[in-house]
Amino acid sequence: MKSLSGAAGSALVAVVLLVLASTSHALEIKRTTLSSGAVLLVSEQHQLPMVSISVAFDAGSRRDPAGKEGLAELTAASLEQGTKQLSAAAFNQKVDFMGSSVSISADRDYVFATMTSLKKYAGDTLHLLAQSLEDPGLRDSDILRKRSDQVAGIKANEEEPGYTAMVAFARQLFGSGPYGHPAEGFASSVARLTPDDVRKFYHTYYRTGGAVIAVVGDVEPGAIKTSVEEELSGLGGRVQPQAEPPALNLAGGIHAQLINRNVAQANLIVGAGGIARANPDYYRIQVMNYILGGGGFSSRLMKVVRSKAGLAYSIDSVFSAGKFPGAFAVVLQTKNQSAQEALRLIIGQLREMQDQPVSDNELASAKKYLIGSFPLRLDRQSQIVSFMLQVELYHLGLDYADRYPKLIGGVTRREVQEVAHRYLHPGAMELVAVANQSQARINTAALNSEATAQR
């Protein structure tokens, strides 16, 4: 990406602001609260005779009880197995006949029950989705089959060193906290889950009192409100709020977990605690992280570790912001023999982000991309539905699309350096290295010396 500076960069940002403003005004969102307590968001999009609906439940994997990791995902998968009246095969046949889609999936924070259909089949598809939520089959045989599938999937994933590193990093960083395990759970924990566990989780967390329902497409707000109200009237009640986990407080130094695998490439993850989505520094961090390692070939980590040193094909940094503070992580693959040097360079770049203000060119380039790519999140119904849910779940405000360019465009060089000081922790990080350890020879003492050195 070609960098811009001074007046040219400011002019381009102004143009992008105007383009984005016209896009966001087209996304008019009507918000209302249903009698059940669910929030309904509706955006009329009459360009195509299509309707997309998604219901977000407070039933993500952060709700998994200790020792039952993977229960939220198994419950969601089991709810896709038909209703008390329809087997999974019969249910899917009805959906396929209309050319519609119905799915229920869990991530770490929420479960999303989603449908897409032609306008003429929207009512019938919504009825099927509602029945799968309100009157699910949850038969023992279906649950046990989905449990076997989930265990098999986990075991297959465990063969991948990158997956192993990701799981180990989360456990090392968050421990037994809500984000300390993958959404799919562990093979051992899922194997112990019972059909009664699934049914109990369903009855506890699938409640519309705190749910958010987003509707996008060729609809009339009053009519769709009536339909949704009628179809989803049987899941009343609220879910008890979940206490936020204690703040992470890492001791100084690099805390390494070295996992030995006979692999040609070392899979490395190094990082620390991050932020929640509601953190007011979120937008400053977005700009800072784009410059550090989130900006692809324009990022500092890519330029230094790949382009200059030739140690990695790709390297990324990410802040995984959620309902609770997530992780900050730098992720890369490198030759086993290059692992130590790559880690040393990463620590150096974290230090440099704190010690030296970013350039005008870097700042303008980051803003250009973040603002300019924003409309691409809203070019399909499925993306608009997801966007609307995020707006409500994280209390961003219905005018968020209008405000986003200003939130990014107003970030200054000084603010970038301030959040680097506040949220990057080169002197206190977790490290997971899945590598051929006899070749990698990672020297944690040397890394600790590098990480804790006085600037």
C-alpha positions in Angstrom: 0.0 0.0 0.0 1.4 3.3 -1.0 1.8 5.7 1.9 0.3 9.2 2.0 1.3 12.1 4.1 0.5 15.7 4.9 -2.3 17.3 2.9 -2.6 14.4 0.5 -3.3 12.0 3.3 -5.8 14.3 4.9 -7.6 14.9 1.6 -8.0 11.2 1.0 -9.3 10.5 4.4 -11.9 13.3 3.9 -13.0 11.8 0.6 -13.4 8.3 2.2 -15.4 9.9 5.1 -17.9 11.3 2.5 -18.2 7.9 0.7 -18.6 6.0 4.0 -21.2 8.6 5.2 -23.4 7.9 2.2 -23.0 4.2 2.7 -23.9 4.3 6.4 -27.0 6.6 5.9 -28.3 3.9 3.6 -28.1 1.5 6.5 -31.0 2.8 8.5 -31.7 0.6 11.6 -35.0 0.6 13.5 -34.7 -0.6 17.1 -37.5 -1.8 19.3 -37.9 -4.0 22.3 -40.3 -7.0 22.1 -42.6 -8.1 24.9 -40.2 -10.9 25.8 -37.4 -8.3 26.5 -35.5 -9.2 23.3 -34.1 -6.3 21.3 -35.2 -6.3 17.6 -33.1 -4.4 15.0 -34.5 -4.1 11.5 -32.9 -2.7 8.4 -35.0 -2.6 5.2 -33.0 -3.6 2.1 -35.3 -3.8 -0.9 -32.7 -4.3 -3.6 -33.2 -8.1 -3.6 -36.2 -10.3 -2.5 -34.1 -11.8 0.3 -34.4 -11.9 4.1 -31.7 -12.6 6.7 -32.4 -13.0 10.4 -30.0 -13.8 13.2 -30.7 -14.2 16.9 -27.9 -13.8 19.4 -28.1 -15.6 22.7 -25.9 -15.1 25.7 -24.8 -18.8 25.4 -21.3 -18.7 24.1 -18.4 -21.0 25.2 -17.5 -18.5 28.0 -20.6 -20.0 29.7 -19.1 -23.6 29.7 -19.0 -25.0 33.2 -15.6 -26.0 34.5 -14.8 -29.5 33.4 -17.5 -29.3 30.6 -15.6 -27.2 28.1 -17.2 -27.6 24.7 -20.8 -27.8 26.0 -22.0 -24.6 24.4 -20.8 -25.7 21.0 -22.3 -29.2 21.4 -25.6 -27.7 22.4 -25.7 -25.5 19.4 -24.8 -28.4 17.1 -27.5 -30.5 18.7 -30.1 -27.9 18.2 -29.5 -28.2 14.5 -30.7 -31.8 14.6 -34.4 -31.2 14.0 -37.4 -30.7 16.3 -39.6 -33.0 18.3 -41.8 -33.4 15.3 -39.1 -33.4 12.6 -36.0 -35.5 12.4 -32.7 -33.8 11.2 -33.2 -35.3 7.8 -36.8 -34.1 7.5 -36.0 -30.7 8.9 -33.1 -30.2 6.4 -35.3 -31.4 3.5 -37.9 -28.7 4.2 -35.1 -26.1 4.4 -33.5 -27.3 1.2 -36.8 -27.4 -0.7 -37.2 -23.6 -0.2 -33.5 -22.9 -1.0 -33.1 -21.4 2.5 -30.5 -21.9 5.1 -30.8 -22.3 8.9 -27.8 -22.6 11.2 -27.0 -22.4 14.9 -23.4 -21.9 16.0 -21.5 -20.9 19.1 -18.5 -18.6 19.4 -16.7 -17.7 22.6 -19.2 -15.0 23.6 -22.6 -15.7 21.9 -24.6 -18.3 20.0 -26.1 -17.1 16.7 -29.2 -18.8 15.3 -29.4 -17.6 11.7 -31.6 -18.0 8.7 -31.5 -16.7 5.1 -34.3 -17.2 2.5 -36.2 -15.7 -0.4 -38.8 -13.2 0.7 -41.7 -15.6 -0.3 -40.3 -18.3 2.0 -39.2 -16.0 4.9 -42.2 -16.8 7.1 -41.9 -20.6 6.6 -38.1 -20.4 7.2 -38.5 -18.3 10.3 -41.0 -20.8 11.6 -38.5 -23.7 11.2 -35.8 -21.7 12.9 -38.1 -20.8 15.8 -39.2 -24.5 16.1 -35.5 -25.6 16.3 -35.0 -23.1 19.1 -38.3 -23.5 21.0 -39.1 -27.2 20.4 -35.8 -28.9 19.6 -35.6 -32.7 19.4 -32.5 -33.0 21.6 -32.7 -36.7 21.2 -30.0 -38.8 23.0 -28.9 -40.4 19.7 -28.5 -37.1 17.9 -26.5 -35.5 20.8 -24.2 -38.5 21.1 -23.6 -38.5 17.4 -22.7 -34.8 17.4 -20.5 -35.4 20.5 -18.5 -38.0 18.6 -18.2 -35.7 15.6 -16.9 -32.9 17.9 -14.3 -35.2 19.6 -13.1 -36.4 16.2 -12.8 -32.8 15.0 -10.8 -31.8 18.1 -8.4 -34.7 17.7 -7.9 -33.9 14.0 -7.2 -30.3 15.0 -4.7 -31.4 17.6 -2.5 -32.8 14.8 -1.9 -29.2 13.6 0.9 -27.4 15.4 -0.7 -24.0 15.0 -3.9 -25.2 16.7 -1.9 -26.8 19.5 -0.1 -23.5 20.0 -3.3 -21.5 20.1 -5.0 -23.8 22.6 -1.9 -23.8 24.8 -1.5 -20.0 24.7 -5.1 -19.5 25.8 -4.8 -21.9 28.7 -1.5 -20.4 29.8 -2.8 -16.8 29.6 -6.4 -17.2 30.9 -6.2 -20.4 33.0 -9.6 -21.6 34.0 -11.2 -18.3 33.0 -14.0 -17.9 30.4 -11.5 -17.5 27.5 -9.1 -20.2 28.7 -10.4 -22.9 26.3 -11.4 -23.2 22.7 -15.1 -23.0 21.9 -15.1 -26.6 20.8 -13.6 -27.7 24.2 -11.0 -30.4 24.8 -11.4 -34.0 23.5 -11.4 -35.2 27.1 -14.0 -32.8 28.3 -16.4 -33.2 25.4 -16.2 -37.0 25.7 -17.6 -36.7 29.2 -20.6 -34.6 28.2 -24.1 -36.2 28.5 -27.4 -35.5 26.8 -28.7 -34.2 30.1 -25.8 -31.7 30.2 -26.9 -30.4 26.8 -30.6 -30.2 27.7 -29.7 -28.3 30.9 -27.5 -25.9 29.1 -30.2 -25.3 26.6 -32.9 -24.6 29.2 -30.6 -22.3 31.1 -29.1 -20.1 28.4 -31.5 -20.0 25.4 -33.7 -17.2 26.7 -35.0 -14.3 24.6 -35.1 -11.8 27.5 -31.6 -10.7 26.8 -31.4 -11.8 23.2 -30.8 -9.6 20.2 -32.6 -10.2 16.9 -31.3 -8.6 13.7 -33.4 -8.6 10.5 -32.1 -7.4 7.1 -33.8 -7.5 3.8 -37.0 -7.0 1.8 -39.3 -6.6 4.9 -41.7 -4.1 6.4 -40.7 -3.3 10.0 -44.2 -3.6 11.5 -44.9 -6.9 9.8 -41.6 -8.5 10.7 -41.9 -7.4 14.3 -45.3 -9.2 14.5 -43.9 -12.3 12.9 -40.8 -12.5 15.1 -42.9 -11.8 18.2 -45.3 -14.6 17.4 -42.7 -17.1 16.4 -40.3 -16.6 19.3 -42.8 -16.2 22.1 -41.9 -19.5 23.8 -38.4 -18.7 25.1 -39.1 -16.2 27.8 -36.9 -15.4 30.8 -33.5 -13.9 31.2 -30.0 -15.2 31.6 -28.1 -14.2 34.7 -25.2 -11.9 34.0 -21.8 -13.4 34.0 -19.2 -11.9 36.4 -16.2 -10.5 34.6 -13.0 -12.5 35.4 -10.2 -10.9 37.4 -7.8 -8.8 35.5 -4.7 -10.5 34.3 -1.5 -9.5 36.1 1.6 -11.2 34.5 4.8 -11.2 36.4 7.8 -9.8 34.6 9.7 -11.7 32.0 8.9 -14.2 29.3 6.9 -17.2 30.5 7.6 -20.0 28.0 5.8 -23.2 27.3 8.0 -25.2 24.9 6.1 -28.1 23.2 8.2 -30.5 21.3 7.0 -31.6 17.9 8.9 -33.1 14.9 8.0 -30.2 12.6 10.1 -28.2 10.1 8.5 -24.9 11.1 8.2 -23.6 14.6 4.8 -22.2 15.5 5.1 -19.3 17.9 2.6 -17.3 19.8 3.8 -14.5 22.1 1.6 -12.0 23.9 -0.3 -10.9 26.9 -3.7 -9.7 28.1 -5.6 -7.4 25.8 -8.9 -5.4 25.9 -12.6 -5.8 26.0 -14.6 -4.5 23.0 -16.1 -1.7 25.2 -12.6 -0.3 26.0 -12.6 3.4 25.0 -9.1 3.0 23.6 -10.3 0.4 21.1 -10.0 2.7 18.0 -6.5 4.0 19.0 -5.5 0.4 19.5 -6.8 -0.5 16.0 -4.6 2.1 14.5 -1.6 1.2 16.6 -1.9 -2.5 15.9 -2.4 -2.0 12.2 1.0 -0.3 12.1 2.6 -2.9 14.4 1.5 -6.1 12.9 -2.1 -6.1 11.7 -1.5 -4.3 8.4 -0.2 -7.1 6.3 2.8 -6.2 4.2 2.7 -2.6 5.4 3.1 -3.5 9.1 6.4 -3.1 10.9 6.6 -6.8 12.0 6.1 -7.9 8.4 8.8 -5.5 7.1 11.3 -6.4 9.8 10.8 -10.1 10.4 9.9 -11.2 6.9 11.1 -8.6 4.4 14.3 -7.6 6.1 15.4 -10.6 8.1 13.7 -13.3 5.9 12.6 -15.3 8.9 8.9 -15.8 8.3 6.5 -16.1 5.4 3.8 -14.3 7.4 3.5 -12.7 10.8 0.5 -11.0 12.4 -0.4 -9.2 15.6 -4.0 -9.1 16.9 -6.1 -7.8 19.8 -9.0 -10.2 20.2 -11.5 -7.9 21.9 -14.7 -9.5 23.2 -17.2 -9.1 26.0 -14.3 -9.6 28.4 -10.7 -8.6 27.8 -9.2 -11.0 25.4 -5.6 -11.5 24.3 -2.9 -9.5 22.5 -0.9 -12.0 20.5 1.8 -12.0 17.8 1.6 -15.2 15.7 4.1 -16.6 13.2 5.8 -19.6 11.8 9.5 -19.7 11.2 12.3 -22.3 10.8 13.1 -24.0 14.0 16.6 -22.6 13.9 15.2 -19.0 13.4 12.8 -19.0 16.4 15.1 -17.3 18.9 16.0 -14.5 16.5 12.4 -14.0 15.4 11.3 -13.6 19.0 14.1 -11.2 19.7 13.0 -9.0 16.7 9.4 -9.1 17.9 10.4 -7.9 21.3 12.4 -5.1 19.7 9.5 -4.0 17.6 7.2 -3.9 20.7 9.8 -1.7 22.4 10.1 0.6 19.4 6.3 1.1 19.3 6.6 2.4 22.8 9.8 4.4 22.5 9.3 6.2 19.2 6.2 8.0 17.7 4.9 6.5 14.5 5.6 8.5 11.3 3.0 10.6 9.6 3.1 8.2 6.6 2.3 5.2 8.8 -0.5 7.0 10.6 -2.1 8.2 7.3 -1.8 4.7 5.7 -3.4 3.0 8.7 -6.3 5.4 8.7 -6.7 5.1 5.0 -7.1 1.3 5.2 -9.2 1.1 8.3 -11.7 3.8 7.1 -11.6 2.7 3.5 -12.2 -1.0 4.2 -15.1 -0.3 6.5 -17.9 -0.3 3.9 -16.7 -3.7 2.7 -18.2 -5.1 5.9 -21.6 -4.0 4.8 -21.9 -5.2 1.2 -23.9 -8.5 1.9 -26.9 -9.2 4.0 -25.1 -11.7 6.1 -22.4 -9.0 6.9 -25.1 -6.4 7.7 -26.9 -8.8 10.1 -23.6 -9.5 11.9 -22.7 -5.8 12.0 -26.1 -4.9 13.5 -25.7 -7.6 16.2 -22.3 -6.3 17.1 -23.7 -2.7 17.4 -26.2 -3.8 19.9 -24.3 -6.5 21.8 -21.3 -4.1 22.4 -23.4 -0.9 22.8 -21.9 0.9 19.9 -24.9 3.0 19.1 -27.2 3.0 16.0 -25.1 5.8 14.5 -21.9 3.7 14.8 -21.4 3.5 11.0 -21.6 7.3 10.8 -19.2 7.8 13.7 -16.6 5.2 12.9 -14.6 7.3 10.4 -14.2 10.1 12.9 -13.2 7.6 15.7 -10.4 6.3 13.5 -9.6 9.6 11.7 -9.2 11.5 15.0 -6.4 9.2 16.3 -3.1 11.1 16.7 0.6 10.0 16.8 0.7 10.8 20.5 -2.3 8.6 21.2 -0.8 5.7 19.2 2.3 5.9 21.4 0.2 6.2 24.6 -1.8 3.0 23.9 1.5 1.2 22.9 2.8 2.0 26.4 -0.5 1.0 28.0 -1.3 -2.2 26.2 1.9 -3.7 24.9 4.0 -5.6 27.5 7.3 -6.6 26.1 8.6 -7.1 29.6 5.9 -9.5 30.7 4.5 -11.9 28.1 3.4 -15.5 27.6 5.2 -17.6 24.9 4.1 -20.8 23.4 6.5 -22.5 20.9 5.5 -25.7 19.2 8.7 -26.7 17.6 11.5 -29.3 17.2 13.0 -28.1 20.4 16.4 -29.7 19.8 16.7 -27.4 16.7 14.9 -24.4 18.0 17.0 -24.1 21.2 14.9 -21.3 22.5 16.8 -19.5 25.2 14.3 -18.1 27.6 17.0 -16.5 29.8 18.2 -14.5 26.8 14.7 -13.5 25.9 14.0 -12.4 29.4 17.1 -10.3 29.4 15.9 -8.7 26.1 12.4 -8.2 27.4 13.3 -6.6 30.7 16.2 -4.5 29.5 16.1 -0.9 30.5 15.3 1.4 27.6 
